[in-house]
Amino acid sequence: MVQIVKNSVRQSRGEAKLTQEELADMVGVTRQTVGLIEKEKYNPTIALCLKMSRVLNKSIDQLFWLEEDRDEK
């Protein structure tokens, strides 16, 4: 069974009325990194998860969770 990391960063960023660039600046990464996280193509470090949760005023569990990969063969 393979599990993949899912997230609600894009939705939470929208609720906070932040652009990708603004969030990136606040957590110390590039806009491209935020974009990749939102597309679930990059798994952030726990330190970055903690920074994002603080800036977005969400718990880590609200931003990131594991799901089974249903496409696995």
Backbone as XML, in Angstrom:
<?xml version="1.0"?>
<chain id="A" units="angstrom">
  <residue number="1" name="MET">
    <atom name="N" x="0.848" y="-1.180" z="0.000"/>
    <atom name="CA" x="0.000" y="0.000" z="0.000"/>
    <atom name="C" x="0.894" y="1.243" z="0.000"/>
  </residue>
  <residue number="2" name="VAL">
    <atom name="N" x="0.692" y="2.107" z="-0.953"/>
    <atom name="CA" x="1.435" y="3.363" z="-1.034"/>
    <atom name="C" x="0.545" y="4.490" z="-0.542"/>
  </residue>
  <residue number="3" name="GLN">
    <atom name="N" x="1.112" y="5.337" z="0.300"/>
    <atom name="CA" x="0.367" y="6.497" z="0.769"/>
    <atom name="C" x="0.995" y="7.749" z="0.184"/>
  </residue>
  <residue number="4" name="ILE">
    <atom name="N" x="0.149" y="8.692" z="-0.153"/>
    <atom name="CA" x="0.632" y="9.957" z="-0.695"/>
    <atom name="C" x="0.190" y="11.098" z="0.216"/>
  </residue>
  <residue number="5" name="VAL">
    <atom name="N" x="0.993" y="12.154" z="0.230"/>
    <atom name="CA" x="0.692" y="13.317" z="1.050"/>
    <atom name="C" x="-0.236" y="14.233" z="0.271"/>
  </residue>
  <residue number="6" name="LYS">
    <atom name="N" x="-1.385" y="14.529" z="0.849"/>
    <atom name="CA" x="-2.342" y="15.467" z="0.272"/>
    <atom name="C" x="-2.295" y="16.744" z="1.113"/>
  </residue>
  <residue number="7" name="ASN">
    <atom name="N" x="-2.796" y="17.855" z="0.565"/>
    <atom name="CA" x="-2.778" y="19.081" z="1.353"/>
    <atom name="C" x="-3.887" y="20.037" z="0.946"/>
  </residue>
  <residue number="8" name="SER">
    <atom name="N" x="-4.130" y="21.007" z="1.830"/>
    <atom name="CA" x="-5.120" y="22.060" z="1.580"/>
    <atom name="C" x="-4.435" y="23.430" z="1.606"/>
  </residue>
  <residue number="9" name="VAL">
    <atom name="N" x="-3.182" y="23.467" z="1.196"/>
    <atom name="CA" x="-2.418" y="24.720" z="1.249"/>
    <atom name="C" x="-3.060" y="25.783" z="0.353"/>
  </residue>
  <residue number="10" name="ARG">
    <atom name="N" x="-3.417" y="25.418" z="-0.874"/>
    <atom name="CA" x="-3.994" y="26.409" z="-1.793"/>
    <atom name="C" x="-5.280" y="27.008" z="-1.225"/>
  </residue>
  <residue number="11" name="GLN">
    <atom name="N" x="-6.159" y="26.168" z="-0.717"/>
    <atom name="CA" x="-7.411" y="26.650" z="-0.138"/>
    <atom name="C" x="-7.137" y="27.543" z="1.071"/>
  </residue>
  <residue number="12" name="SER">
    <atom name="N" x="-6.245" y="27.104" z="1.941"/>
    <atom name="CA" x="-5.926" y="27.873" z="3.145"/>
    <atom name="C" x="-5.261" y="29.198" z="2.802"/>
  </residue>
  <residue number="13" name="ARG">
    <atom name="N" x="-4.403" y="29.186" z="1.785"/>
    <atom name="CA" x="-3.755" y="30.424" z="1.336"/>
    <atom name="C" x="-4.803" y="31.395" z="0.807"/>
  </residue>
  <residue number="14" name="GLY">
    <atom name="N" x="-5.771" y="30.883" z="0.058"/>
    <atom name="CA" x="-6.857" y="31.721" z="-0.453"/>
    <atom name="C" x="-7.684" y="32.327" z="0.668"/>
  </residue>
  <residue number="15" name="GLU">
    <atom name="N" x="-7.982" y="31.514" z="1.684"/>
    <atom name="CA" x="-8.733" y="32.011" z="2.839"/>
    <atom name="C" x="-7.974" y="33.118" z="3.559"/>
  </residue>
  <residue number="16" name="ALA">
    <atom name="N" x="-6.655" y="33.025" z="3.563"/>
    <atom name="CA" x="-5.809" y="34.033" z="4.214"/>
    <atom name="C" x="-5.552" y="35.236" z="3.300"/>
  </residue>
  <residue number="17" name="LYS">
    <atom name="N" x="-6.071" y="35.170" z="2.061"/>
    <atom name="CA" x="-5.909" y="36.243" z="1.077"/>
    <atom name="C" x="-4.431" y="36.548" z="0.798"/>
  </residue>
  <residue number="18" name="LEU">
    <atom name="N" x="-3.662" y="35.466" z="0.634"/>
    <atom name="CA" x="-2.238" y="35.587" z="0.329"/>
    <atom name="C" x="-1.970" y="35.043" z="-1.069"/>
  </residue>
  <residue number="19" name="THR">
    <atom name="N" x="-1.042" y="35.665" z="-1.776"/>
    <atom name="CA" x="-0.585" y="35.115" z="-3.047"/>
    <atom name="C" x="0.464" y="34.041" z="-2.747"/>
  </residue>
  <residue number="20" name="GLN">
    <atom name="N" x="0.798" y="33.258" z="-3.760"/>
    <atom name="CA" x="1.867" y="32.270" z="-3.581"/>
    <atom name="C" x="3.151" y="32.977" z="-3.189"/>
  </residue>
  <residue number="21" name="GLU">
    <atom name="N" x="3.427" y="34.100" z="-3.816"/>
    <atom name="CA" x="4.664" y="34.816" z="-3.524"/>
    <atom name="C" x="4.685" y="35.348" z="-2.095"/>
  </residue>
  <residue number="22" name="GLU">
    <atom name="N" x="3.565" y="35.882" z="-1.635"/>
    <atom name="CA" x="3.507" y="36.394" z="-0.260"/>
    <atom name="C" x="3.729" y="35.271" z="0.748"/>
  </residue>
  <residue number="23" name="LEU">
    <atom name="N" x="3.066" y="34.128" z="0.533"/>
    <atom name="CA" x="3.257" y="32.988" z="1.440"/>
    <atom name="C" x="4.711" y="32.516" z="1.397"/>
  </residue>
  <residue number="24" name="ALA">
    <atom name="N" x="5.255" y="32.430" z="0.196"/>
    <atom name="CA" x="6.646" y="31.996" z="0.039"/>
    <atom name="C" x="7.593" y="32.901" z="0.815"/>
  </residue>
  <residue number="25" name="ASP">
    <atom name="N" x="7.412" y="34.207" z="0.683"/>
    <atom name="CA" x="8.268" y="35.158" z="1.402"/>
    <atom name="C" x="8.146" y="34.986" z="2.915"/>
  </residue>
  <residue number="26" name="MET">
    <atom name="N" x="6.943" y="34.717" z="3.380"/>
    <atom name="CA" x="6.701" y="34.591" z="4.818"/>
    <atom name="C" x="7.312" y="33.320" z="5.413"/>
  </residue>
  <residue number="27" name="VAL">
    <atom name="N" x="7.466" y="32.285" z="4.592"/>
    <atom name="CA" x="8.010" y="31.022" z="5.112"/>
    <atom name="C" x="9.422" y="30.734" z="4.615"/>
  </residue>
  <residue number="28" name="GLY">
    <atom name="N" x="9.963" y="31.618" z="3.776"/>
    <atom name="CA" x="11.359" y="31.494" z="3.365"/>
    <atom name="C" x="11.641" y="30.535" z="2.230"/>
  </residue>
  <residue number="29" name="VAL">
    <atom name="N" x="10.701" y="30.406" z="1.292"/>
    <atom name="CA" x="10.916" y="29.571" z="0.109"/>
    <atom name="C" x="10.556" y="30.377" z="-1.134"/>
  </residue>
  <residue number="30" name="THR">
    <atom name="N" x="10.703" y="29.770" z="-2.302"/>
    <atom name="CA" x="10.339" y="30.456" z="-3.544"/>
    <atom name="C" x="8.850" y="30.252" z="-3.850"/>
  </residue>
  <residue number="31" name="ARG">
    <atom name="N" x="8.336" y="31.110" z="-4.710"/>
    <atom name="CA" x="6.953" y="30.978" z="-5.168"/>
    <atom name="C" x="6.763" y="29.628" z="-5.854"/>
  </residue>
  <residue number="32" name="GLN">
    <atom name="N" x="7.786" y="29.197" z="-6.591"/>
    <atom name="CA" x="7.701" y="27.919" z="-7.292"/>
    <atom name="C" x="7.547" y="26.750" z="-6.314"/>
  </residue>
  <residue number="33" name="THR">
    <atom name="N" x="8.222" y="26.822" z="-5.183"/>
    <atom name="CA" x="8.095" y="25.770" z="-4.172"/>
    <atom name="C" x="6.674" y="25.700" z="-3.642"/>
  </residue>
  <residue number="34" name="VAL">
    <atom name="N" x="6.088" y="26.856" z="-3.360"/>
    <atom name="CA" x="4.694" y="26.877" z="-2.893"/>
    <atom name="C" x="3.782" y="26.271" z="-3.958"/>
  </residue>
  <residue number="35" name="GLY">
    <atom name="N" x="4.007" y="26.620" z="-5.219"/>
    <atom name="CA" x="3.204" y="26.063" z="-6.310"/>
    <atom name="C" x="3.311" y="24.556" z="-6.396"/>
  </residue>
  <residue number="36" name="LEU">
    <atom name="N" x="4.519" y="24.030" z="-6.240"/>
    <atom name="CA" x="4.718" y="22.581" z="-6.285"/>
    <atom name="C" x="4.057" y="21.883" z="-5.099"/>
  </residue>
  <residue number="37" name="ILE">
    <atom name="N" x="4.105" y="22.508" z="-3.936"/>
    <atom name="CA" x="3.437" y="21.940" z="-2.757"/>
    <atom name="C" x="1.932" y="21.890" z="-3.011"/>
  </residue>
  <residue number="38" name="GLU">
    <atom name="N" x="1.376" y="22.972" z="-3.523"/>
    <atom name="CA" x="-0.062" y="23.019" z="-3.790"/>
    <atom name="C" x="-0.486" y="21.981" z="-4.823"/>
  </residue>
  <residue number="39" name="LYS">
    <atom name="N" x="0.373" y="21.681" z="-5.782"/>
    <atom name="CA" x="0.079" y="20.674" z="-6.805"/>
    <atom name="C" x="0.414" y="19.255" z="-6.334"/>
  </residue>
  <residue number="40" name="GLU">
    <atom name="N" x="0.883" y="19.150" z="-5.088"/>
    <atom name="CA" x="1.258" y="17.870" z="-4.478"/>
    <atom name="C" x="2.377" y="17.175" z="-5.248"/>
  </residue>
  <residue number="41" name="LYS">
    <atom name="N" x="3.297" y="17.981" z="-5.781"/>
    <atom name="CA" x="4.457" y="17.458" z="-6.496"/>
    <atom name="C" x="5.736" y="17.608" z="-5.674"/>
  </residue>
  <residue number="42" name="TYR">
    <atom name="N" x="5.613" y="18.179" z="-4.477"/>
    <atom name="CA" x="6.763" y="18.361" z="-3.587"/>
    <atom name="C" x="6.274" y="18.202" z="-2.153"/>
  </residue>
  <residue number="43" name="ASN">
    <atom name="N" x="6.946" y="17.349" z="-1.394"/>
    <atom name="CA" x="6.610" y="17.168" z="0.019"/>
    <atom name="C" x="7.539" y="18.036" z="0.862"/>
  </residue>
  <residue number="44" name="PRO">
    <atom name="N" x="6.968" y="19.023" z="1.554"/>
    <atom name="CA" x="7.801" y="19.930" z="2.348"/>
    <atom name="C" x="8.378" y="19.251" z="3.590"/>
  </residue>
  <residue number="45" name="THR">
    <atom name="N" x="9.451" y="19.828" z="4.098"/>
    <atom name="CA" x="10.031" y="19.344" z="5.350"/>
    <atom name="C" x="9.078" y="19.650" z="6.494"/>
  </residue>
  <residue number="46" name="ILE">
    <atom name="N" x="9.285" y="18.993" z="7.607"/>
    <atom name="CA" x="8.438" y="19.262" z="8.774"/>
    <atom name="C" x="8.610" y="20.711" z="9.228"/>
  </residue>
  <residue number="47" name="ALA">
    <atom name="N" x="9.815" y="21.255" z="9.111"/>
    <atom name="CA" x="10.037" y="22.654" z="9.490"/>
    <atom name="C" x="9.193" y="23.576" z="8.617"/>
  </residue>
  <residue number="48" name="LEU">
    <atom name="N" x="9.147" y="23.312" z="7.318"/>
    <atom name="CA" x="8.342" y="24.136" z="6.416"/>
    <atom name="C" x="6.853" y="23.957" z="6.709"/>
  </residue>
  <residue number="49" name="CYS">
    <atom name="N" x="6.436" y="22.735" z="7.009"/>
    <atom name="CA" x="5.035" y="22.497" z="7.392"/>
    <atom name="C" x="4.658" y="23.322" z="8.617"/>
  </residue>
  <residue number="50" name="LEU">
    <atom name="N" x="5.546" y="23.355" z="9.605"/>
    <atom name="CA" x="5.290" y="24.127" z="10.818"/>
    <atom name="C" x="5.190" y="25.619" z="10.512"/>
  </residue>
  <residue number="51" name="LYS">
    <atom name="N" x="6.082" y="26.135" z="9.670"/>
    <atom name="CA" x="6.033" y="27.554" z="9.288"/>
    <atom name="C" x="4.731" y="27.870" z="8.563"/>
  </residue>
  <residue number="52" name="MET">
    <atom name="N" x="4.340" y="27.007" z="7.625"/>
    <atom name="CA" x="3.108" y="27.245" z="6.867"/>
    <atom name="C" x="1.887" y="27.194" z="7.780"/>
  </residue>
  <residue number="53" name="SER">
    <atom name="N" x="1.876" y="26.258" z="8.705"/>
    <atom name="CA" x="0.729" y="26.157" z="9.607"/>
    <atom name="C" x="0.614" y="27.402" z="10.483"/>
  </residue>
  <residue number="54" name="ARG">
    <atom name="N" x="1.740" y="27.939" z="10.896"/>
    <atom name="CA" x="1.719" y="29.148" z="11.719"/>
    <atom name="C" x="1.206" y="30.336" z="10.903"/>
  </residue>
  <residue number="55" name="VAL">
    <atom name="N" x="1.744" y="30.526" z="9.699"/>
    <atom name="CA" x="1.350" y="31.655" z="8.856"/>
    <atom name="C" x="-0.117" y="31.552" z="8.448"/>
  </residue>
  <residue number="56" name="LEU">
    <atom name="N" x="-0.579" y="30.345" z="8.134"/>
    <atom name="CA" x="-1.950" y="30.156" z="7.653"/>
    <atom name="C" x="-2.952" y="29.927" z="8.781"/>
  </residue>
  <residue number="57" name="ASN">
    <atom name="N" x="-2.451" y="29.922" z="10.021"/>
    <atom name="CA" x="-3.302" y="29.760" z="11.204"/>
    <atom name="C" x="-4.124" y="28.469" z="11.138"/>
  </residue>
  <residue number="58" name="LYS">
    <atom name="N" x="-3.445" y="27.384" z="10.766"/>
    <atom name="CA" x="-4.056" y="26.061" z="10.681"/>
    <atom name="C" x="-3.144" y="25.071" z="11.388"/>
  </residue>
  <residue number="59" name="SER">
    <atom name="N" x="-3.718" y="23.964" z="11.848"/>
    <atom name="CA" x="-2.869" y="22.908" z="12.399"/>
    <atom name="C" x="-2.224" y="22.158" z="11.239"/>
  </residue>
  <residue number="60" name="ILE">
    <atom name="N" x="-1.142" y="21.474" z="11.526"/>
    <atom name="CA" x="-0.499" y="20.676" z="10.477"/>
    <atom name="C" x="-1.483" y="19.644" z="9.929"/>
  </residue>
  <residue number="61" name="ASP">
    <atom name="N" x="-2.298" y="19.047" z="10.808"/>
    <atom name="CA" x="-3.286" y="18.063" z="10.359"/>
    <atom name="C" x="-4.322" y="18.671" z="9.416"/>
  </residue>
  <residue number="62" name="GLN">
    <atom name="N" x="-4.616" y="19.947" z="9.586"/>
    <atom name="CA" x="-5.566" y="20.601" z="8.686"/>
    <atom name="C" x="-4.939" y="20.882" z="7.326"/>
  </residue>
  <residue number="63" name="LEU">
    <atom name="N" x="-3.628" y="21.064" z="7.284"/>
    <atom name="CA" x="-2.939" y="21.378" z="6.026"/>
    <atom name="C" x="-2.461" y="20.142" z="5.279"/>
  </residue>
  <residue number="64" name="PHE">
    <atom name="N" x="-2.017" y="19.108" z="5.999"/>
    <atom name="CA" x="-1.407" y="17.935" z="5.366"/>
    <atom name="C" x="-1.965" y="16.647" z="5.959"/>
  </residue>
  <residue number="65" name="TRP">
    <atom name="N" x="-2.180" y="15.633" z="5.103"/>
    <atom name="CA" x="-2.632" y="14.334" z="5.563"/>
    <atom name="C" x="-2.216" y="13.265" z="4.555"/>
  </residue>
  <residue number="66" name="LEU">
    <atom name="N" x="-2.259" y="12.011" z="4.979"/>
    <atom name="CA" x="-1.913" y="10.893" z="4.109"/>
    <atom name="C" x="-3.172" y="10.239" z="3.566"/>
  </residue>
  <residue number="67" name="GLU">
    <atom name="N" x="-3.116" y="9.838" z="2.294"/>
    <atom name="CA" x="-4.187" y="9.073" z="1.671"/>
    <atom name="C" x="-3.568" y="7.923" z="0.897"/>
  </residue>
  <residue number="68" name="GLU">
    <atom name="N" x="-4.327" y="6.846" z="0.769"/>
    <atom name="CA" x="-3.857" y="5.722" z="-0.039"/>
    <atom name="C" x="-3.899" y="6.105" z="-1.504"/>
  </residue>
  <residue number="69" name="ASP">
    <atom name="N" x="-2.888" y="5.687" z="-2.236"/>
    <atom name="CA" x="-2.840" y="5.945" z="-3.670"/>
    <atom name="C" x="-3.719" y="4.894" z="-4.358"/>
  </residue>
  <residue number="70" name="ARG">
    <atom name="N" x="-4.873" y="5.307" z="-4.811"/>
    <atom name="CA" x="-5.829" y="4.382" z="-5.433"/>
    <atom name="C" x="-5.435" y="3.976" z="-6.838"/>
  </residue>
  <residue number="71" name="ASP">
    <atom name="N" x="-4.485" y="4.687" z="-7.439"/>
    <atom name="CA" x="-4.034" y="4.381" z="-8.799"/>
    <atom name="C" x="-2.917" y="3.348" z="-8.824"/>
  </residue>
  <residue number="72" name="GLU">
    <atom name="N" x="-2.421" y="2.964" z="-7.636"/>
    <atom name="CA" x="-1.310" y="2.004" z="-7.589"/>
    <atom name="C" x="-1.761" y="0.653" z="-8.137"/>
  </residue>
  <residue number="73" name="LYS">
    <atom name="N" x="-0.878" y="0.015" z="-8.908"/>
    <atom name="CA" x="-1.217" y="-1.276" z="-9.511"/>
    <atom name="C" x="-0.405" y="-2.376" z="-8.900"/>
  </residue>
</chain>
